[in-house]
Structure formats: C-alpha cells, structure tokens
C-alpha cells in the first residue's frame, strides 16, 4: 500500500495542489488565512502524489445558526480527495490530522457542514464519529470560481455535524495493575459467616 502523509500547506505546495484539485484562488485564500492564524490548510499525499486537501476554519462560522448554536467551535471545511485516489484513506487521514491539531490547541469539539446530497461524504463523517447537531439544516455559502476566474458564492443546503474530541492519555502501568487488583477484591465472593 502506498504511504499517506498529511501536513499543513506551505507556499511551495500550492501550485501542484491547484493543478490536481482546485483552482489557485482557493489555495491562495486558504493559505493567506493560515498565515494570519485564522485556520490551517492541510494537504494530503499518497506517496509523492498530491491527493487531498482539507481546511480547518478557526474563525467564527459565517452562518448565523452555526454561530448561535456552536460559538467558537472550529469547522472542518473543503475536504476534497482527487477522484482517482479516493478509497485509499486520504480523506480519513486529513480529517484525523485536523482533529489532532485541534486537540493540541486545546479544542475539544469540532463541527462541519455537509451538503444534503453528498452521501459519500456523510458516510465518511459518520464512520469518523460525527453526529447530527440536533438543529435544522443550514444554508451555507460556498465560494466557487467561475471559468473567467471570478469567485462567486453559491448557496448549499447542509446538515451540520459535530464531534466531541476526547484526548487520549495513556494510563501508567502501575495504575492499571492497581485498578485490576481493586476490581478483583470487589468481585471476590464474601467468606461464609
């Protein structure tokens, strides 16, 4: 199996990913936001091939309902894997790296919006532990670059999904052994009276 790798974008990466995945305007915008510490643009490779991208939005959500119900919650956005490289774990690796980044920064919840007609993405997010937020669908604005290079906003109806991130801290071996001994004492039958 070809090795997957994920890391934050550098300016040197932008052109190769723009050729394979999206227009350059998207990568320039997200990289500028990353430089301003408003988010992180993660890029994924399959071997040496540019394979996927995801953006971690650290600003307040643009959509009022998301701001109201999930204030200060970072958003995973713009997940895309090259159509020929899907089903190789790249999307999962990109999302997991974004989650690790959030945990390292002290965030314990993340959200995302997925179009109501994007069933493949919804399945991936379900497999990764994302659940419906319990409120109505949201109309989101997606930036789309037209053939002449202008960026326009298109409305998309989306489900909002959330995930609580739980830090994993290893338990020292002595505590595990002590817990086992304690449990064993509690479960031993009482001596006859």
Secondary structure as GFF3:
##gff-version 3
##sequence-region A 1 193
A	DSSP	beta_strand	4	8	.	.	.	ID=ss1
A	DSSP	three_ten_helix	11	13	.	.	.	ID=ss2
A	DSSP	alpha_helix	14	20	.	.	.	ID=ss3
A	DSSP	alpha_helix	24	35	.	.	.	ID=ss4
A	DSSP	beta_strand	39	46	.	.	.	ID=ss5
A	DSSP	beta_strand	49	57	.	.	.	ID=ss6
A	DSSP	alpha_helix	64	69	.	.	.	ID=ss7
A	DSSP	beta_strand	74	81	.	.	.	ID=ss8
A	DSSP	three_ten_helix	83	85	.	.	.	ID=ss9
A	DSSP	alpha_helix	90	104	.	.	.	ID=ss10
A	DSSP	beta_strand	109	115	.	.	.	ID=ss11
A	DSSP	alpha_helix	119	127	.	.	.	ID=ss12
A	DSSP	beta_strand	131	132	.	.	.	ID=ss13
A	DSSP	beta_strand	138	145	.	.	.	ID=ss14
A	DSSP	beta_strand	151	164	.	.	.	ID=ss15
A	DSSP	alpha_helix	173	187	.	.	.	ID=ss16
###
